Structures are given as C-alpha cells and as structure tokens.
Amino acid sequence: MRATRSLWGRRDFLLLWSAQSVNLLGTHVSLIAVPLLALSVGATPFQVSLVAAAGHVPYLLAALPAGAVVDRCRRRPIMLTAGLLQGLALSTVPIAGAFGALTFSHLLAAAFTVALLGVFFDTAYGSYLPSLVPRERLADANGKLGASDGFAYVAGQSAAGALVAWIGAAWTVGVDAVSYLLAAGFLGAIRHREPPPAAGRPPGRARERAAGFRAEIAEGLRVVFRHRLLRPLFLADAFVNAGIAASWSIWVVHVVEELRWPAYVVGLSQGLSALGVIAGGFDLGGLGRRFGMPAVLLAAAPFYVLDLLPTLLVGPGVGGQVVVTAGYLVALFGEFTYVGASRTLRQLLCPPRLLGRVTSISRWVAQGPRPFVAVAFGGIATAFGTRTALVLAAVLFAVPFAILVTSPIRLLRDVPGPEPEPGSGPRPGAGPGAAGGPAARGGTGAASEAK
C-alpha cells in the first residue's frame, strides 16, 4: 500500500531529503570557513562574534512574521525563492574576494541576509513536510532528516579545514553558495502540488491587512500557550536551547584551559560524537511505534544532562578525553531523538492551517534568545569560572524533563490529532459545507483558537 511504502521509495520525499542534506552540508562547511574568512580580512575577535550573532538575530526579529506569511502562501515556492536568494547573496563573498574587494561589512551583511532568508526557508520547510508524507510516516521522515543533519555535521566540518587549505576561505564559502542552488534544484523537481492555503492574502486596504497580519501572529501565540500539550512542549524546548546556548562556547574554553585538551582533540571528539546524531535519527519511527512518541520524548529528555556531566567529573588526560567523548556520543543520540520526537509531536498536534505560525514560534523560542544567553553565561564564566557556568547550564538542561514529566504529555500513549477548534463545526440549521467556511478554515478570532 502507498501509505506503508518505505520513504526511500517516495520520489518527492527523497528530493526533499536530498535538498536538506546538500543544504546542511554547505552550512556546516561555512560554520568553519566564515570565522576564518572574517579573521583574514582583519576582523577582531569581537567582530567575529558579531558574524556569529548575525546568524541568530534574524530569528528574533522575523520568525513570528515569517510564520504568518507561510500560512498565507504555498510553502514550496517560499523555500525555492529563499534558497535561490541565499545562494546569490552568499556567492557575492567569493566574487568580492577574487577581486580583492571583500570587507568585514560585506561579510556581516551577507551573513545577516542569508540568516534572514533562512528564517522563511526553515519555517516553510518545517510546515511543508506534513503535507508530503502520511501522518503515520512523520516520525520516520523526521528521523531520516535528523540523521542527515548528523552526517552533514561530520562531513561538512571535517571537509571545511581541507577546503580552506586547498582553495581558501572565500571560495570555501562559495561551496556553501553552490549548495543552496543545488538544494533549490532538488526542491524544484518535486512533483507534489500543495493545495491552496486556508487563508490567502486578505482583501482591504494596507492598514486593514496589517491589522489582520498582527492578529494572525497573535492567534499563533495564543494557540501555543493555551494548548495543554503544545505549551509544555515549547517551554521544554526553550530550556533545551537555553542550555545549548549557555554551554557550547564555555565547554570549549573549559576543556582547553582546565582539562588542557589540544585543539585537534576537541575537533576529533566533536567529530566522533556526532555519530550519535546519525544514530539518534536512524529508527525514530520504530521507537515511536513500539513505545509511543510521548514516551520516546520523555525518555530522551534527560540525555541533555549527560551532555555535560562527564566533562564536570573527569580530570586532564587521555582517559578523561575518552570518557567525555563516549558520554557526548551517547548524549547526542538521546538529544537528536528528542529533537525528532518534539518536531513530530508539534506537527501532529498543530492544526494544518496554523503550522507555519507554530513552526515560526518554535524557531523564535529556540534561536532568538541564544545570543543573550550566551553573553550572560560568558559573564558568569568570567566572574565565577567555567565549571560554575557549566553546572548552571546542566541545571537548565534538567528543567525540560521536569516540565514534561509533570505535564499531560506523560499520560499519552499515542499522539492525538489536532484538537478541534471551537466554532469550527456546522451551526444548527446551516447548509452543507458550513463547517468549511472562512471562519472555520482561516478565521483569526477567539473562535478559531485551540484550547
């Protein structure tokens, strides 16, 4: 039967998976190449950190509006347009470098532009998948996409150093630009045609349309924070991402300065540990079918604490390096199982017409606060030491499990469909099709909120 056919046999999913894999491979190459390129044009360490921040600030500024835009439009054209523009924006970097005209300001502007377009791409991407695969295959699809992220991490960051040494940092960034264009080609080959969105561009004057736009954003926020299952899920995700922002750069400083790891050991540990990412997405669907996706989510949440625990317990030396790497590998297996389970639950619980806004709120919660949390924990590490900062980050990582285990999610075995939206049923005496009218499909008032 078509519904049970392997996802690898579905041409359109394979194209989407290929687009994401190529895109992520280029992105992980740039994560190494861009800071090196910034240093090569005379940037200070503070300016290098500004380039990193440019990758997160657009989520804080544009994620919520992006969700409303995505819910008004078909998702694949948004991904195609954003991907092509990202490739073009990034291609200006190696071209300017070839003519000796590349400046730090140019690099910063390119990084911000690519990240801003990425907000729209990511929101549309997260909302598009449920229309492409059957509901019962969503966990499998998210697992496979998560595994490709792990592969891209290992391959991209491993190849980045060699590429920079071979062709230079500017042309290595050009490899990322090509990856965006290739990904757009894969997306363009997808044959699946989306149905029209439930609510397109509203009629009326510009001021009225702007008011409707703000109301749609507010509706998405109300749905998330009033929904008995989405609310704890989003709160848990917020603390997960706060822990990641708090711990990552501090962890590197701690193992180098306190545990006296050479730089090559840091890279080797990260590369080997990333194999856990691939394993974490390998059989997410099977775990969900055997134990239930809510149980998988609850079981995976404590793995975030394991991310930091070995680092806090070991001392300098090869033995400590082995223990930390092994612990981090196991932690990443659990963490990416959690990520896939959380994304699957969000897609299954959310009404389809609100999926763009709910996805954008997820991005806003996850990415927006990261620069501020990172700066705050940098201050804690400076004032009280890296160990204290990592202990506090581990406390942040423990909060998601506490939220989930005290929420209604712990009582679920199977995932329910989207909760009925009040006011969406037919009114007494209404004619056929009344339930599918504008108020049921695209209304923005209180009657269309999920409780």
C-alpha positions as MATLAB code, in Angstrom:
seq = 'MRATRSLWGRRDFLLLWSAQSVNLLGTHVSLIAVPLLALSVGATPFQVSLVAAAGHVPYLLAALPAGAVVDRCRRRPIMLTAGLLQGLALSTVPIAGAFGALTFSHLLAAAFTVALLGVFFDTAYGSYLPSLVPRERLADANGKLGASDGFAYVAGQSAAGALVAWIGAAWTVGVDAVSYLLAAGFLGAIRHREPPPAAGRPPGRARERAAGFRAEIAEGLRVVFRHRLLRPLFLADAFVNAGIAASWSIWVVHVVEELRWPAYVVGLSQGLSALGVIAGGFDLGGLGRRFGMPAVLLAAAPFYVLDLLPTLLVGPGVGGQVVVTAGYLVALFGEFTYVGASRTLRQLLCPPRLLGRVTSISRWVAQGPRPFVAVAFGGIATAFGTRTALVLAAVLFAVPFAILVTSPIRLLRDVPGPEPEPGSGPRPGAGPGAAGGPAARGGTGAASEAK';
ca = [
       0.000    0.000    0.000;
       1.155    3.521   -0.709;
       0.755    4.645    2.911;
       3.150    1.960    4.169;
       5.738    2.158    1.384;
       9.272    2.995    2.504;
      10.062    6.687    2.428;
      13.136    5.902    0.329;
      10.716    4.750   -2.373;
       8.893    8.083   -2.385;
      10.434   10.281   -5.043;
       9.253   13.589   -3.598;
      10.480   12.820   -0.073;
      13.824   11.694   -1.481;
      14.148   15.027   -3.288;
      13.278   16.948   -0.109;
      15.779   14.877    1.877;
      18.447   15.487   -0.791;
      17.770   19.232   -0.730;
      18.129   19.350    3.043;
      21.253   17.175    3.077;
      23.069   19.267    0.463;
      21.973   22.486    2.165;
      23.182   21.364    5.597;
      26.465   20.067    4.211;
      27.245   23.518    2.830;
      26.089   25.209    6.026;
      28.447   23.146    8.194;
      31.304   23.961    5.830;
      30.568   27.669    6.294;
      30.468   27.353   10.089;
      34.224   26.795    9.918;
      35.052   28.891    6.848;
      33.234   32.131    7.731;
      35.077   32.846   11.032;
      38.392   32.080    9.302;
      37.443   34.387    6.440;
      36.493   37.141    8.884;
      39.908   36.882   10.527;
      41.594   37.004    7.113;
      40.002   40.398    6.350;
      41.247   41.840    9.648;
      38.267   41.246   11.943;
      38.809   41.351   15.698;
      37.534   38.513   17.928;
      34.565   40.722   18.863;
      33.749   41.261   15.187;
      33.942   37.512   14.590;
      31.354   37.078   17.352;
      29.152   39.645   15.571;
      29.158   37.450   12.464;
      28.033   34.511   14.616;
      25.305   36.652   16.208;
      24.108   37.683   12.738;
      23.012   34.079   12.270;
      20.613   34.251   15.238;
      19.297   37.822   15.435;
      17.026   37.437   12.353;
      15.091   34.702   14.169;
      14.306   37.129   16.960;
      13.262   39.854   14.508;
      11.483   37.951   11.744;
      10.389   34.490   12.917;
       6.878   35.491   14.005;
       6.035   37.472   10.825;
       7.520   34.640    8.742;
       5.028   32.200   10.249;
       2.070   34.350    9.237;
       3.480   34.716    5.710;
       3.983   30.954    5.379;
       0.406   30.236    6.481;
      -0.883   32.591    3.756;
       1.122   31.009    0.931;
       2.152   27.688   -0.536;
       5.319   26.536    1.235;
       7.462   25.143   -1.597;
       7.659   28.424   -3.583;
       8.829   30.164   -0.395;
      11.591   27.580    0.052;
      12.618   27.853   -3.597;
      12.761   31.649   -3.548;
      14.589   31.837   -0.224;
      17.108   29.170   -1.243;
      17.933   30.848   -4.552;
      18.353   34.248   -2.888;
      20.552   32.715   -0.176;
      22.801   31.216   -2.835;
      23.024   34.512   -4.708;
      23.737   36.520   -1.533;
      26.486   34.154   -0.441;
      28.025   33.985   -3.930;
      28.936   37.681   -3.646;
      31.520   36.745   -0.995;
      33.935   34.705   -3.171;
      33.387   37.083   -6.101;
      34.370   40.079   -3.953;
      37.279   38.083   -2.562;
      38.531   37.269   -6.060;
      38.718   40.997   -6.852;
      40.290   41.897   -3.509;
      37.207   43.901   -2.533;
      35.883   41.795    0.348;
      35.402   43.699    3.617;
      34.141   42.766    7.055;
      30.985   44.834    6.480;
      30.259   42.868    3.298;
      30.722   39.565    5.133;
      28.486   40.683    8.011;
      25.760   41.837    5.606;
      25.917   38.549    3.692;
      25.675   36.512    6.906;
      22.669   38.528    8.099;
      20.916   38.290    4.712;
      21.400   34.527    4.466;
      20.124   34.062    8.029;
      17.099   36.313    7.417;
      16.132   34.343    4.313;
      16.792   31.179    6.303;
      14.049   32.155    8.751;
      11.500   31.969    5.928;
      13.055   28.820    4.454;
      13.116   26.963    7.793;
       9.557   27.958    8.677;
       8.219   26.844    5.299;
      10.303   23.664    5.418;
       9.004   22.623    8.839;
       5.435   23.274    7.689;
       5.788   21.535    4.315;
       6.794   18.046    5.457;
       3.373   17.039    6.907;
       1.775   17.692    3.502;
       4.345   15.494    1.747;
       4.286   12.298    3.835;
       1.418   10.441    5.557;
       0.774   11.155    9.223;
       1.987    7.685   10.251;
       5.317    8.311    8.478;
       6.128   11.705   10.005;
       8.373   10.249   12.716;
      10.314    8.208   10.135;
      10.699   11.297    7.958;
      11.907   13.490   10.816;
      14.322   10.770   11.911;
      15.867   10.473    8.456;
      16.154   14.241    8.132;
      17.803   14.383   11.563;
      20.270   11.650   10.602;
      21.262   13.621    7.505;
      21.969   16.590    9.793;
      24.399   14.416   11.742;
      26.115   13.228    8.578;
      26.369   16.810    7.302;
      27.897   17.873   10.625;
      30.606   15.206   10.452;
      31.327   15.511    6.724;
      30.955   19.292    6.448;
      33.135   20.279    9.368;
      35.698   17.604    8.501;
      35.921   18.826    4.897;
      35.926   22.527    5.770;
      39.502   22.642    7.029;
      40.826   20.818    3.976;
      38.848   23.060    1.618;
      40.113   26.236    3.299;
      43.689   24.985    2.983;
      43.156   23.997   -0.657;
      41.070   26.801   -2.204;
      40.979   29.463    0.527;
      38.236   30.563    2.919;
      36.381   32.782    0.412;
      35.959   30.056   -2.201;
      35.036   27.584    0.537;
      32.124   29.893    1.375;
      31.353   29.711   -2.343;
      30.870   25.952   -1.913;
      28.052   26.773    0.510;
      26.540   29.150   -2.068;
      26.505   26.325   -4.617;
      24.834   24.037   -2.061;
      21.897   26.463   -1.773;
      21.466   26.491   -5.546;
      21.657   22.684   -5.763;
      19.094   22.376   -2.970;
      16.772   24.715   -4.872;
      17.145   22.443   -7.899;
      16.052   19.413   -5.875;
      13.071   21.326   -4.479;
      12.077   22.464   -7.951;
      11.911   18.835   -9.121;
       9.290   17.847   -6.523;
       6.029   16.949   -8.280;
       3.729   17.175   -5.267;
       1.415   20.159   -5.569;
       0.184   21.754   -2.391;
      -3.455   22.724   -2.003;
      -4.178   26.453   -1.710;
      -3.616   27.798    1.817;
      -6.683   28.045    4.032;
      -6.307   31.818    4.236;
      -4.588   33.729    1.475;
      -3.816   37.418    1.338;
      -6.772   39.197    2.933;
      -8.601   41.901    0.998;
      -8.788   45.506    2.104;
      -6.521   48.487    2.495;
      -2.909   48.241    3.610;
      -3.778   49.284    7.173;
      -6.513   46.646    7.391;
      -4.198   43.974    6.003;
      -1.516   44.929    8.544;
      -4.050   44.632   11.372;
      -5.071   41.197   10.080;
      -1.409   40.203    9.865;
      -0.816   41.146   13.509;
      -3.977   39.288   14.516;
      -2.710   36.138   12.790;
       0.596   36.322   14.673;
      -1.297   36.811   17.943;
      -3.513   33.836   17.129;
      -0.472   31.607   16.691;
       0.905   32.703   20.065;
      -2.457   32.072   21.744;
      -2.715   28.605   20.232;
       0.734   27.606   21.503;
       0.422   28.987   25.016;
      -3.182   27.863   25.613;
      -2.791   24.364   24.177;
      -2.432   21.824   27.003;
       0.191   19.798   25.077;
       1.966   22.364   22.903;
       2.606   24.735   25.830;
       4.787   22.345   27.892;
       6.462   21.114   24.714;
       7.516   24.645   23.770;
       8.609   25.524   27.309;
      10.779   22.404   27.426;
      12.304   23.263   24.040;
      13.044   26.792   25.271;
      15.125   25.470   28.175;
      16.883   22.946   25.926;
      18.026   25.713   23.609;
      18.978   27.966   26.518;
      21.200   25.163   27.805;
      22.820   24.738   24.396;
      23.487   28.471   24.097;
      24.837   28.602   27.649;
      27.168   25.634   27.398;
      28.683   25.337   23.937;
      31.377   28.034   23.878;
      32.015   27.624   27.621;
      32.562   23.878   27.120;
      35.283   24.552   24.548;
      37.033   27.018   26.869;
      36.764   24.584   29.801;
      38.261   21.551   28.048;
      41.079   23.624   26.536;
      42.025   25.675   29.607;
      41.002   23.470   32.553;
      41.397   19.966   31.092;
      44.271   21.022   28.781;
      42.939   19.399   25.619;
      44.852   20.159   22.390;
      42.756   21.751   19.655;
      42.886   18.632   17.471;
      41.412   16.546   20.312;
      38.476   18.979   20.578;
      37.773   18.552   16.864;
      38.214   14.774   16.971;
      35.904   14.471   19.979;
      33.226   16.532   18.246;
      33.504   14.536   15.028;
      33.288   11.123   16.711;
      30.462   12.232   18.998;
      28.410   13.396   16.028;
      27.934    9.746   15.068;
      25.368    9.756   17.870;
      23.350   12.286   15.870;
      23.103    9.859   12.957;
      22.102    7.006   15.271;
      19.544    9.211   17.029;
      17.561    9.704   13.854;
      18.049    6.234   12.424;
      14.981    4.491   13.876;
      12.871    7.251   15.386;
       9.760    5.914   13.675;
      10.354    2.402   15.020;
      10.813    3.704   18.562;
       7.621    5.721   18.246;
       5.616    2.732   17.026;
       6.958    0.486   19.784;
       6.766    2.800   22.797;
       4.694    5.783   21.655;
       6.216    9.129   20.672;
       5.376   10.847   24.013;
       7.287    8.114   25.887;
      10.236    8.480   23.498;
      10.277   12.231   24.167;
      10.252   11.735   27.949;
      12.979    9.084   27.821;
      15.230   11.243   25.622;
      14.969   14.492   27.614;
      17.401   13.500   30.445;
      20.177   12.837   27.912;
      20.868   16.573   27.780;
      22.286   16.448   31.317;
      24.619   13.645   30.195;
      25.956   16.138   27.647;
      27.879   17.970   30.402;
      28.136   15.512   33.304;
      31.297   13.651   32.134;
      33.088   16.949   31.487;
      32.388   18.062   35.062;
      33.583   14.778   36.595;
      36.839   13.989   34.762;
      40.311   15.452   35.028;
      43.033   16.064   32.439;
      44.436   13.161   30.454;
      43.563   10.689   27.722;
      41.205    8.728   29.973;
      39.088   11.801   30.568;
      39.051   12.565   26.849;
      37.722    9.072   26.099;
      35.054    9.291   28.818;
      33.856   12.732   27.691;
      33.741   11.705   24.021;
      31.842    8.486   24.784;
      29.411   10.329   27.047;
      28.861   13.033   24.460;
      28.198   10.428   21.751;
      25.509    8.783   23.905;
      24.107   12.202   24.832;
      23.813   13.252   21.187;
      21.939   10.038   20.407;
      19.358   10.963   23.039;
      19.334   14.652   22.146;
      18.574   14.126   18.469;
      15.983   11.512   19.357;
      14.399   14.244   21.490;
      14.597   16.791   18.653;
      12.908   14.425   16.195;
      10.226   13.407   18.695;
       9.499   17.023   19.640;
       9.211   18.096   15.999;
       6.944   15.141   15.190;
       4.636   15.873   18.119;
       4.411   19.529   17.134;
       3.486   18.647   13.554;
       0.876   16.096   14.645;
      -0.752   18.285   17.295;
      -0.945   21.516   15.320;
      -3.916   22.341   13.060;
      -2.540   22.416    9.478;
      -3.676   25.993    8.818;
      -1.567   27.185   11.791;
       1.521   25.071   11.166;
       3.575   27.935    9.724;
       2.943   30.145   12.732;
       3.526   27.352   15.243;
       6.770   26.385   13.477;
       7.925   30.007   13.483;
       7.206   30.333   17.208;
       9.346   27.239   17.736;
      12.201   28.902   15.812;
      11.667   32.163   17.711;
      11.820   30.396   21.075;
      14.814   28.279   20.059;
      17.040   30.751   18.218;
      16.045   34.240   19.337;
      17.360   34.245   22.929;
      20.579   32.376   22.135;
      22.916   35.393   21.754;
      21.702   36.893   25.047;
      22.015   33.610   26.964;
      25.494   33.041   25.524;
      26.631   36.512   26.591;
      25.143   36.085   30.085;
      26.887   32.754   30.642;
      30.102   34.171   29.249;
      29.893   36.736   32.039;
      29.231   34.002   34.618;
      32.230   32.009   33.376;
      34.443   35.099   33.552;
      33.328   36.005   37.069;
      32.998   32.555   38.675;
      34.829   30.129   36.397;
      33.868   27.783   33.588;
      32.942   24.928   35.953;
      30.301   27.049   37.686;
      28.876   28.125   34.330;
      28.687   24.507   33.130;
      26.971   23.385   36.348;
      24.315   26.076   35.852;
      23.941   25.035   32.205;
      23.391   21.440   33.363;
      20.611   22.729   35.630;
      18.994   24.358   32.584;
      19.227   21.002   30.785;
      17.431   19.273   33.686;
      14.410   21.583   33.517;
      12.849   20.176   30.276;
      12.379   16.712   31.794;
      10.790   18.258   34.895;
       8.371   20.218   32.690;
       7.412   17.222   30.552;
       7.059   14.687   33.373;
       4.587   16.984   35.178;
       2.584   17.780   32.020;
      -0.314   15.912   30.342;
       2.194   14.591   27.783;
       3.300   11.937   30.297;
      -0.193   10.400   30.221;
      -0.256    9.854   26.453;
       0.484    6.585   24.694;
      -0.498    7.635   21.193;
      -0.461   11.105   19.692;
      -3.914   12.645   19.240;
      -4.738   14.664   16.167;
      -5.100   18.444   16.293;
      -7.648   19.458   18.904;
     -10.957   20.649   17.410;
     -11.053   24.403   17.106;
     -14.096   25.884   18.836;
     -16.584   27.234   16.355;
     -15.374   25.027   13.509;
     -18.360   22.680   13.466;
     -21.548   23.294   11.479;
     -24.056   25.618   13.080;
     -27.577   24.334   13.682;
     -29.566   24.850   10.521;
     -26.508   25.672    8.436;
     -26.336   24.295    4.947;
     -23.836   21.726    3.655;
     -20.231   22.856    3.816;
     -20.780   25.406    6.573;
     -18.021   23.846    8.653;
     -15.527   24.549    5.909;
     -16.350   28.226    5.551;
     -13.908   31.071    6.152;
     -14.457   31.206    9.920;
     -13.614   27.507   10.262;
     -10.576   27.454    7.978;
      -8.926   30.811    8.290;
     -10.543   32.903   10.991;
      -8.299   34.815   13.349;
     -10.689   35.460   16.218;
     -11.174   33.656   19.500;
     -13.477   31.120   17.884;
     -10.574   29.575   15.982;
      -8.167   29.052   18.897;
      -7.078   25.600   20.040;
      -7.659   25.241   23.759;
];
